[in-house]
Amino acid sequence: AGETLTAAAASVAPSWVASPAASAAYEEISSSTLGVNANSISLSFAAVNASDVAGFALFFNGSVNATGTELAVRLEGNSSANYSMQRLDMTGGTGTFSSWTNETHWKPYRATVGSGRVFGQMYIQADQSSQTPNILMTSTFVGSSGQCVYSGNLNITSTSLSEVEIYALDGGSPTIQAGSTLSLFKINI
């Protein structure tokens, strides 16, 4: 029990060695909690190759303090017009559909009614074959203003992930509140 029969080489007799520990399905790569109100939360980390994981899961848990605040996501520090997305907003039982191409960011959440708590998750997958569009994503964000479901892509050639940022588009006073958290996990194969 707890051991695996292993052969070190073809010409060496096998022996029993301790079994390797099982890896968790979700493994945290990076996380950050705002100590003060700010316009963004960023995570930078050693590049994780897409071929080593099934994908990435990003979680935001926090609040915004301004009516009309729209949250945006950037990956790999890329602010070129390479983002495309489709979003369904549900507020008070009514849905509206939006679509954008050639944007400098993704827009996962719009606080159209007021400020308050926001929670969301985003699933990201980078293609290991260097095909474009290379980075694909889906997400669901929920807050006091309703629910936003979206999907899209970042049309670049990248086979890894090393940076994620969520920021407020309104550009005014800091709108993401202290205590808000951003966490990124790799989903192991």
C-alpha contacts under 8 A as a table, 3 or more apart, distances in Angstrom:
res1	aa1	res2	aa2	distance
2	G	18	A	5.99
2	G	19	S	5.51
3	E	16	W	5.92
3	E	17	V	5.21
3	E	18	A	4.30
3	E	19	S	4.62
4	T	16	W	5.45
4	T	17	V	5.44
4	T	18	A	6.18
4	T	19	S	5.22
5	L	14	P	6.31
5	L	15	S	5.48
5	L	16	W	4.48
5	L	17	V	6.45
6	T	14	P	5.21
6	T	15	S	5.48
6	T	16	W	6.12
6	T	17	V	6.77
7	A	10	A	6.97
7	A	12	V	6.47
7	A	13	A	6.32
7	A	14	P	4.12
7	A	15	S	6.44
8	A	12	V	6.30
8	A	13	A	7.90
8	A	14	P	6.92
9	A	12	V	5.27
10	A	13	A	7.92
23	S	188	N	7.68
24	A	27	E	6.09
24	A	188	N	7.24
25	A	187	I	5.66
25	A	188	N	5.20
25	A	189	I	7.59
26	Y	185	F	5.86
26	Y	186	K	5.76
26	Y	187	I	4.79
26	Y	188	N	6.32
27	E	185	F	5.19
27	E	186	K	5.35
27	E	187	I	6.59
27	E	188	N	7.32
28	E	31	S	7.69
28	E	183	S	7.40
28	E	184	L	6.00
28	E	185	F	4.19
28	E	186	K	6.39
29	I	45	F	7.34
29	I	183	S	7.81
29	I	184	L	5.64
29	I	185	F	5.21
29	I	186	K	6.50
30	S	43	L	6.40
30	S	44	S	7.58
30	S	45	F	6.80
30	S	183	S	5.88
30	S	184	L	5.45
30	S	185	F	7.19
31	S	43	L	6.68
31	S	181	T	7.21
31	S	182	L	5.51
31	S	183	S	4.09
31	S	184	L	6.22
32	S	41	I	7.23
32	S	42	S	7.57
32	S	43	L	7.01
32	S	181	T	5.62
32	S	182	L	5.42
32	S	183	S	6.52
33	T	41	I	7.96
33	T	178	A	7.63
33	T	179	G	5.76
33	T	180	S	5.63
33	T	181	T	4.32
33	T	182	L	6.59
34	L	37	N	6.85
34	L	38	A	7.39
34	L	41	I	7.19
34	L	177	Q	7.31
34	L	178	A	4.88
34	L	179	G	5.16
34	L	180	S	5.57
34	L	181	T	6.49
35	G	178	A	5.14
35	G	179	G	6.11
36	V	177	Q	6.84
36	V	178	A	4.37
36	V	179	G	7.45
37	N	174	P	5.50
37	N	175	T	6.53
37	N	176	I	5.67
37	N	177	Q	4.45
37	N	178	A	4.58
38	A	41	I	7.60
38	A	174	P	4.39
38	A	175	T	6.11
38	A	176	I	5.36
38	A	177	Q	6.59
38	A	178	A	7.37
39	N	167	Y	5.50
39	N	168	A	5.30
39	N	171	G	7.30
39	N	173	S	7.56
39	N	174	P	4.69
39	N	175	T	5.62
39	N	176	I	5.65
40	S	165	E	6.90
40	S	166	I	5.56
40	S	167	Y	3.92
40	S	168	A	6.31
40	S	176	I	6.82
41	I	165	E	5.73
41	I	166	I	5.44
41	I	167	Y	6.34
41	I	181	T	7.91
41	I	182	L	6.90
42	S	163	E	7.36
42	S	164	V	5.80
42	S	165	E	4.22
42	S	166	I	6.47
42	S	182	L	7.91
43	L	163	E	5.58
43	L	164	V	5.22
43	L	165	E	6.24
43	L	182	L	7.85
44	S	162	S	5.82
44	S	163	E	4.49
44	S	164	V	6.70
45	F	162	S	5.21
45	F	163	E	6.40
46	A	162	S	5.77
47	A	160	S	5.96
47	A	161	L	5.35
47	A	162	S	4.29
48	V	52	D	7.43
48	V	160	S	5.28
48	V	161	L	5.42
48	V	162	S	6.47
49	N	52	D	5.53
49	N	53	V	7.24
49	N	128	Q	7.67
49	N	159	T	6.01
49	N	160	S	4.22
49	N	161	L	6.74
50	A	53	V	5.55
50	A	54	A	7.33
50	A	55	G	6.94
50	A	125	Q	7.33
50	A	126	A	5.51
50	A	127	D	6.30
50	A	128	Q	5.41
50	A	159	T	5.53
50	A	160	S	5.10
50	A	161	L	7.41
51	S	54	A	7.64
51	S	127	D	7.71
51	S	128	Q	5.28
51	S	159	T	7.64
52	D	188	N	7.46
52	D	189	I	7.20
53	V	56	F	7.70
53	V	186	K	6.46
53	V	187	I	5.77
53	V	188	N	4.81
53	V	189	I	5.27
54	A	125	Q	7.49
54	A	186	K	7.64
54	A	187	I	5.38
54	A	188	N	5.62
54	A	189	I	5.07
55	G	123	Y	7.18
55	G	124	I	5.89
55	G	125	Q	4.73
55	G	126	A	7.14
55	G	186	K	6.09
55	G	187	I	5.24
55	G	188	N	7.47
56	F	123	Y	5.72
56	F	124	I	5.00
56	F	125	Q	6.24
56	F	184	L	6.98
56	F	185	F	5.68
56	F	186	K	4.52
56	F	187	I	5.55
57	A	121	Q	6.93
57	A	122	M	5.80
57	A	123	Y	4.69
57	A	124	I	6.34
57	A	184	L	5.76
57	A	185	F	5.15
57	A	186	K	6.33
57	A	187	I	7.00
58	L	121	Q	5.48
58	L	122	M	5.01
58	L	123	Y	6.33
58	L	124	I	7.74
58	L	182	L	7.24
58	L	183	S	5.74
58	L	184	L	4.47
58	L	185	F	6.41
59	F	119	F	7.66
59	F	120	G	5.82
59	F	121	Q	4.47
59	F	122	M	6.53
59	F	181	T	7.97
59	F	182	L	5.71
59	F	183	S	5.23
59	F	184	L	6.45
60	F	118	V	7.67
60	F	119	F	5.58
60	F	120	G	5.19
60	F	121	Q	6.32
60	F	180	S	7.45
60	F	181	T	5.76
60	F	182	L	4.65
60	F	183	S	6.69
61	N	117	R	7.91
61	N	118	V	6.14
61	N	119	F	4.57
61	N	120	G	6.63
61	N	180	S	5.67
61	N	181	T	5.28
61	N	182	L	6.65
62	G	117	R	5.75
62	G	118	V	5.37
62	G	119	F	6.32
62	G	176	I	7.43
62	G	177	Q	6.85
62	G	179	G	6.69
62	G	180	S	3.84
62	G	181	T	6.06
63	S	115	S	7.44
63	S	116	G	5.20
63	S	117	R	4.05
63	S	118	V	5.14
63	S	176	I	6.00
63	S	177	Q	5.51
63	S	180	S	6.33
64	V	69	T	7.17
64	V	115	S	5.43
64	V	116	G	5.45
64	V	117	R	6.54
64	V	118	V	7.22
64	V	175	T	5.21
64	V	176	I	4.62
64	V	177	Q	5.65
65	N	69	T	7.90
65	N	115	S	4.77
65	N	116	G	6.25
65	N	175	T	5.15
65	N	176	I	6.69
65	N	177	Q	6.79
66	A	69	T	5.62
66	A	114	G	6.67
66	A	115	S	5.03
66	A	175	T	6.11
67	T	111	A	6.14
67	T	112	T	6.41
67	T	113	V	6.38
67	T	114	G	4.26
67	T	115	S	5.10
68	G	110	R	6.55
68	G	111	A	4.98
68	G	112	T	4.84
68	G	113	V	7.01
68	G	114	G	6.67
68	G	115	S	7.74
68	G	170	D	7.78
69	T	110	R	6.02
69	T	111	A	5.27
69	T	112	T	7.36
69	T	115	S	7.59
69	T	168	A	6.41
69	T	169	L	6.73
69	T	170	D	5.85
69	T	175	T	7.44
70	E	107	K	6.91
70	E	108	P	7.95
70	E	109	Y	5.73
70	E	110	R	4.24
70	E	111	A	6.06
70	E	168	A	5.85
70	E	169	L	5.46
70	E	170	D	6.70
71	L	107	K	5.86
71	L	108	P	6.26
71	L	109	Y	5.31
71	L	110	R	6.38
71	L	166	I	6.66
71	L	167	Y	5.66
71	L	168	A	4.74
71	L	169	L	5.99
72	A	105	H	6.02
72	A	106	W	5.31
72	A	107	K	4.47
72	A	108	P	6.25
72	A	109	Y	7.43
72	A	166	I	5.54
72	A	167	Y	5.33
72	A	168	A	6.19
72	A	169	L	6.37
73	V	105	H	5.60
73	V	106	W	5.02
73	V	107	K	6.42
73	V	108	P	7.31
73	V	164	V	7.29
73	V	165	E	5.62
73	V	166	I	4.59
73	V	167	Y	6.55
74	R	77	G	6.18
74	R	78	N	6.33
74	R	79	S	7.02
74	R	104	T	7.84
74	R	105	H	5.28
74	R	106	W	6.66
74	R	164	V	5.97
74	R	165	E	5.25
74	R	166	I	6.65
75	L	78	N	5.91
75	L	161	L	7.70
75	L	163	E	5.70
75	L	164	V	4.72
75	L	165	E	6.49
76	E	161	L	6.67
76	E	162	S	6.12
76	E	163	E	4.68
76	E	164	V	6.33
77	G	163	E	6.54
77	G	164	V	7.38
77	G	165	E	7.76
78	N	104	T	7.53
79	S	82	N	7.82
79	S	104	T	4.70
79	S	105	H	6.51
80	S	83	Y	7.89
80	S	103	E	7.39
80	S	104	T	5.13
81	A	101	T	7.99
81	A	102	N	4.43
81	A	103	E	4.54
81	A	104	T	4.56
81	A	105	H	7.78
82	N	101	T	7.69
82	N	102	N	5.20
82	N	103	E	6.03
82	N	104	T	6.39
82	N	154	L	5.58
82	N	155	N	5.17
82	N	156	I	7.03
83	Y	101	T	6.20
83	Y	102	N	5.49
83	Y	103	E	4.91
83	Y	104	T	6.00
83	Y	105	H	5.85
83	Y	106	W	6.42
83	Y	152	G	7.43
83	Y	153	N	5.90
83	Y	154	L	4.64
83	Y	155	N	6.40
84	S	99	S	7.77
84	S	100	W	5.55
84	S	101	T	4.21
84	S	102	N	6.00
84	S	103	E	6.41
84	S	106	W	7.35
84	S	152	G	5.38
84	S	153	N	5.48
84	S	154	L	6.60
84	S	155	N	7.95
85	M	99	S	5.80
85	M	100	W	5.39
85	M	101	T	6.52
85	M	106	W	6.81
85	M	150	Y	6.85
85	M	151	S	5.60
85	M	152	G	3.99
85	M	153	N	6.52
86	Q	97	F	7.45
86	Q	98	S	5.81
86	Q	99	S	4.34
86	Q	100	W	6.47
86	Q	150	Y	5.48
86	Q	151	S	5.63
86	Q	152	G	6.23
87	R	97	F	5.81
87	R	98	S	5.16
87	R	99	S	6.24
87	R	108	P	7.55
87	R	148	C	6.60
87	R	149	V	5.65
87	R	150	Y	4.19
87	R	151	S	6.77
88	L	95	G	6.54
88	L	96	T	5.75
88	L	97	F	4.59
88	L	98	S	6.41
88	L	148	C	5.61
88	L	149	V	5.26
88	L	150	Y	6.24
89	D	95	G	5.42
89	D	96	T	5.27
89	D	97	F	6.43
89	D	146	G	7.22
89	D	147	Q	5.83
89	D	148	C	4.50
89	D	149	V	6.66
90	M	93	G	6.23
90	M	94	T	5.55
90	M	95	G	4.41
90	M	96	T	6.70
90	M	146	G	5.57
90	M	147	Q	5.11
90	M	148	C	6.29
91	T	94	T	5.38
91	T	95	G	6.45
91	T	145	S	6.37
91	T	146	G	4.60
91	T	147	Q	6.70
92	G	146	G	7.08
100	W	103	E	6.77
103	E	106	W	7.33
107	K	110	R	7.55
108	P	139	S	7.12
108	P	140	T	7.46
108	P	141	F	6.55
108	P	148	C	6.55
108	P	149	V	7.35
108	P	150	Y	6.58
109	Y	141	F	6.06
109	Y	142	V	7.79
109	Y	147	Q	7.80
109	Y	148	C	5.83
110	R	145	S	7.62
110	R	148	C	7.72
111	A	114	G	5.76
111	A	115	S	6.43
111	A	143	G	7.55
111	A	144	S	7.48
111	A	145	S	5.25
111	A	146	G	7.91
112	T	145	S	5.92
113	V	144	S	7.49
113	V	145	S	5.06
114	G	144	S	6.97
114	G	145	S	6.31
115	S	144	S	7.04
115	S	145	S	7.80
116	G	143	G	6.89
116	G	144	S	5.72
117	R	143	G	5.47
117	R	144	S	6.18
118	V	141	F	6.99
118	V	142	V	5.72
118	V	143	G	4.26
118	V	144	S	7.07
119	F	141	F	5.66
119	F	142	V	5.38
119	F	143	G	6.32
120	G	139	S	7.21
120	G	140	T	5.55
120	G	141	F	3.91
120	G	142	V	6.07
121	Q	139	S	5.58
121	Q	140	T	5.73
121	Q	141	F	6.46
122	M	137	M	6.78
122	M	138	T	5.70
122	M	139	S	4.12
122	M	140	T	6.66
123	Y	137	M	5.39
123	Y	138	T	5.37
123	Y	139	S	6.16
124	I	135	I	6.94
124	I	136	L	5.80
124	I	137	M	4.46
124	I	138	T	6.89
125	Q	135	I	5.65
125	Q	136	L	5.31
125	Q	137	M	6.30
126	A	134	N	5.76
126	A	135	I	4.39
126	A	136	L	6.47
126	A	158	S	6.95
126	A	159	T	5.82
126	A	160	S	6.44
126	A	161	L	7.49
127	D	130	S	6.09
127	D	131	Q	6.74
127	D	134	N	5.40
127	D	135	I	6.42
127	D	158	S	7.47
127	D	159	T	5.80
128	Q	131	Q	7.96
128	Q	158	S	7.95
128	Q	159	T	4.95
128	Q	160	S	7.79
129	S	159	T	7.26
130	S	134	N	6.53
130	S	157	T	5.44
130	S	158	S	6.37
130	S	159	T	6.18
131	Q	134	N	5.55
131	Q	157	T	6.59
132	T	135	I	7.82
132	T	155	N	5.71
132	T	156	I	6.15
132	T	157	T	6.05
133	P	136	L	7.41
133	P	153	N	6.34
133	P	154	L	6.13
133	P	155	N	4.07
133	P	156	I	6.08
133	P	157	T	7.34
134	N	153	N	7.27
134	N	154	L	6.44
134	N	155	N	5.69
134	N	156	I	5.66
134	N	157	T	5.59
134	N	158	S	6.39
134	N	159	T	7.70
135	I	153	N	5.51
135	I	154	L	5.11
135	I	155	N	6.74
135	I	156	I	7.22
135	I	158	S	7.41
136	L	151	S	7.70
136	L	152	G	5.95
136	L	153	N	4.38
136	L	154	L	6.51
137	M	151	S	5.54
137	M	152	G	5.57
137	M	153	N	6.08
138	T	149	V	7.69
138	T	150	Y	5.72
138	T	151	S	4.20
138	T	152	G	6.66
139	S	149	V	5.79
139	S	150	Y	5.46
139	S	151	S	6.40
140	T	147	Q	7.15
140	T	148	C	5.75
140	T	149	V	4.56
140	T	150	Y	6.63
141	F	147	Q	5.75
141	F	148	C	5.25
141	F	149	V	6.59
142	V	145	S	7.66
142	V	146	G	5.82
142	V	147	Q	4.39
142	V	148	C	6.44
143	G	146	G	5.42
143	G	147	Q	6.44
158	S	161	L	7.67
167	Y	176	I	7.79
168	A	171	G	6.51
168	A	175	T	6.61
168	A	176	I	7.00
171	G	174	P	7.84
172	G	175	T	7.51
174	P	177	Q	7.57
176	I	180	S	7.03
177	Q	180	S	5.91
